[in-house]
Amino acid sequence: MSVFTPVTPEQMRDWLAGYAVGRLAELRGIEAGVQNSNFFVTTTLGRYVLTLFESVPRAELPYYLHLMAHLARHGLPVPAPIANRDNDYLGTLAGRPAVMVTRLAGRSEMAPSVAQCERLGAMLAGLHLAGMSYGRRQDNSRGPAWRERAAAAVLPQLAPGDRALLEAELIVQRGLDELDLPVGTIHADLFRDNVLWDGEHVGGVIDFYFACTDVLLFDVAVTLNDWCGRADGTLDPARANAFLLAYHADRPFTRAEREAWPAMLRRAALRFWLSRLEDFHRPREGEMVLVKNPDEFREILRTRIAQPGAVRLP
């Protein structure tokens, strides 16, 4: 989350006139993240999060908004989109597609415990199971075609060693056989700052704007790389095993997933190395913009290559 497009209190008051959530009490920009413009909105009736979409095509947005509503109906702790008086989730504010969702309780935990990783594994399995009855489909906007485009854009900027690493990993990922891997609705960006904790329980899962229809194992790998990694890029076996066992108890892993697991961990690391390289070398202008260090995921990728059997699926 960042602020690329500012919103004034006057604009917000006018926009809220189309909703039944009370009058504006406070509007505050959110600094964390890198994709959309986000604000905390407090009204006389409640607390919400406002998102202005900076690059996602408007036609794709109903997928995300109806997914959040679907998961909320299934009892998962996700932000529910707020409909306006015309019963639409999606509006326009400051020239951008905009949505307001419920603001959930809790805060992010950047040093998760083994118990929290266990609960997160069960939550992710629940999200995947609930997503199986979601009728809409959407391709991963950070899938194979994007990987090739992003790599072509950043390769000229890289040092020789990084260039060789990236080119070699692209070859590996092109050859990964996904035919027998279970596919469904995934979050695709379930980092520590996208989960809110209410004590030791998951209070909220946020930022669904990379959600898509893709291999479920990719979502597991993205989440594990962030939640169960150490500062040097290696995995903490205690946290990783707790996470995987809890997930497996509700949505058992298949034989094909076990075989693909080392390469999928690498794919998850490559995806975020590439996106951070894009943000670093081609930054977007904004009022409050956070650009994350791409070197973190380069080291994670190197470690997953060097230690393919560090953590195995149950």
VENPE-V351014 format. One record per residue. SS is DSSP state (h for helix, s for strand, l for the rest). D_LAST is the distance of its C-alpha to the last C-alpha in Angstrom with 1 decimal. Layout:
BEGIN
((SS/D_LAST) (SS/D_LAST))
END
This chain:
BEGIN
((l/34.4) (s/37.8) (s/41.4) (l/42.9) (l/45.4) (l/47.2) (l/48.2) (l/51.3) (h/51.7) (h/54.4) (h/52.2) (h/49.5) (h/52.2) (h/53.4) (h/49.9) (h/49.2) (l/52.3) (l/50.4) (l/47.9) (l/48.3) (l/46.5) (l/49.6) (l/51.3) (s/49.9) (s/49.7) (s/47.7) (s/46.2) (s/44.1) (s/42.3) (l/38.6) (l/38.1) (l/34.4) (l/32.7) (l/34.3) (l/34.6) (l/36.8) (s/39.6) (s/38.5) (s/40.6) (s/40.4) (s/42.9) (s/44.4) (s/46.9) (l/49.0) (l/46.4) (l/43.0) (s/40.7) (s/39.2) (s/37.7) (s/39.8) (s/38.3) (s/40.6) (l/38.9) (l/40.1) (l/38.6) (l/36.6) (l/38.9) (h/40.3) (h/39.3) (h/35.6) (h/35.7) (h/35.8) (h/32.3) (h/31.0) (h/33.4) (h/32.8) (h/29.0) (h/29.5) (h/31.8) (h/29.4) (h/26.5) (h/29.0) (h/30.3) (l/26.8) (l/26.8) (l/24.7) (l/26.3) (s/27.6) (l/31.2) (l/33.4) (s/36.0) (l/39.6) (l/41.9) (l/45.5) (l/48.6) (l/48.4) (l/44.9) (l/43.3) (l/40.3) (l/41.3) (s/44.6) (s/46.3) (s/47.2) (l/48.9) (l/48.7) (s/44.9) (s/42.6) (s/41.6) (s/39.6) (s/39.4) (s/36.4) (s/36.0) (l/35.3) (l/32.4) (l/32.6) (l/30.7) (s/30.1) (l/27.5) (l/25.7) (l/25.5) (l/24.0) (l/21.1) (l/20.0) (h/16.5) (h/17.6) (h/18.5) (h/15.3) (h/13.6) (h/16.4) (h/16.2) (h/12.7) (h/14.1) (h/17.2) (h/15.8) (h/14.1) (h/17.5) (h/19.3) (h/17.6) (h/18.3) (h/21.9) (h/22.4) (l/22.1) (l/25.6) (l/27.1) (l/29.8) (l/30.4) (l/28.8) (l/29.3) (l/28.3) (l/26.6) (l/29.6) (l/27.6) (l/26.5) (h/27.6) (h/31.3) (h/31.2) (h/29.3) (h/32.1) (h/34.9) (h/33.6) (h/33.2) (h/36.7) (h/38.1) (h/36.7) (h/36.8) (l/40.5) (l/39.9) (l/37.4) (l/38.2) (h/37.9) (h/34.6) (h/32.9) (h/34.4) (h/33.1) (h/29.5) (h/29.7) (h/31.3) (h/28.8) (h/25.7) (h/27.5) (h/27.8) (h/24.1) (h/23.2) (h/26.0) (l/24.4) (l/20.9) (l/20.6) (l/19.4) (l/20.9) (l/17.9) (l/15.8) (l/16.1) (s/19.0) (s/20.3) (s/21.9) (s/20.4) (l/21.8) (l/21.5) (l/22.9) (l/20.9) (l/22.1) (h/23.0) (h/26.5) (h/25.6) (s/24.2) (s/26.7) (s/26.1) (s/28.3) (l/27.9) (l/24.2) (s/23.7) (s/23.2) (s/26.8) (s/26.6) (s/24.8) (l/27.5) (l/28.6) (l/27.4) (l/29.8) (l/27.3) (l/25.4) (s/25.4) (s/24.0) (s/21.4) (s/17.9) (h/15.5) (h/13.0) (h/16.0) (h/16.3) (h/12.9) (h/13.8) (h/17.3) (h/16.3) (h/13.9) (h/16.6) (h/19.2) (h/17.7) (l/15.8) (s/18.2) (l/21.1) (l/24.7) (l/24.5) (l/21.7) (l/19.0) (s/15.8) (l/15.7) (h/12.5) (h/13.3) (h/13.7) (h/10.8) (h/8.2) (h/10.3) (h/10.5) (h/7.0) (h/6.3) (h/9.8) (h/9.6) (h/7.0) (h/9.4) (h/12.2) (l/11.3) (l/8.4) (l/7.3) (l/9.6) (h/10.1) (h/12.5) (h/10.4) (h/8.2) (h/11.7) (h/13.2) (h/11.0) (h/13.4) (h/16.4) (h/15.4) (h/15.2) (h/18.6) (h/19.9) (h/19.2) (h/21.1) (h/23.8) (h/24.4) (h/25.3) (h/27.2) (h/29.3) (h/30.1) (h/31.1) (h/33.2) (h/34.9) (h/35.6) (h/36.9) (h/39.1) (l/40.2) (l/40.4) (l/41.7) (l/44.5) (l/44.1) (l/45.5) (s/42.3) (l/39.8) (l/36.7) (l/35.7) (l/32.5) (l/32.3) (l/30.6) (h/30.1) (h/27.1) (h/25.0) (h/26.7) (h/25.4) (h/21.8) (h/22.1) (h/23.6) (h/20.9) (h/18.0) (h/20.2) (h/21.0) (l/17.5) (l/15.1) (l/12.5) (l/12.8) (l/9.4) (l/6.5) (l/3.8) (l/0.0))
END
